Amino acid sequence: MENSFEIIWGLYKRFKISPFDSTGKWIVLEDFEYHLQFKWSGNTIIIPAWFVFNWASIPRIFWVFFTPMDTDTIIASAVHDFLYEKKLFTRQKSDEVYYEVMTVCNTPSLKKVLQFLWLRLWWGYVWNNK
């Protein structure tokens, strides 16, 4: 696909994505496995090829601190969007997995905490209305 790119992070196989449409959504081009660590070690999340996600829904006012296109949060965003859509875990566990993936992907601490707080405050609304 035109404009596709892949990210290779330490323990991970390739995470290959491409823009999906003009609304900022992205599509996963190959199955991607994330092996949970820390609290839920031993479990694996498989995001299938053709899964569409929005990278990160960050209000423009916060873009001064972090943009929705930061590559250190892309895997966490895809995993989190997948967990929310499929409701494989509780909301709390899905959000904690998001935090874990950001930790594993070396997202800076302040950015990680701010994004997690935003997630807990705003996305409860989305979870309850899907």
Secondary structure, 3 states (H helix, E strand, C coil): CCCCEEECCCCCCCEEEEECCCCCCEEECCCEEEECCHHHCCCEEEECCCCEECCCCCCHHHHHCCCCCCCCCHHHHHHHHHHHHHCCCCHHHHHHHHHHHHHHCCCCHHHHHHHHHHHHHHHHHHHHCC
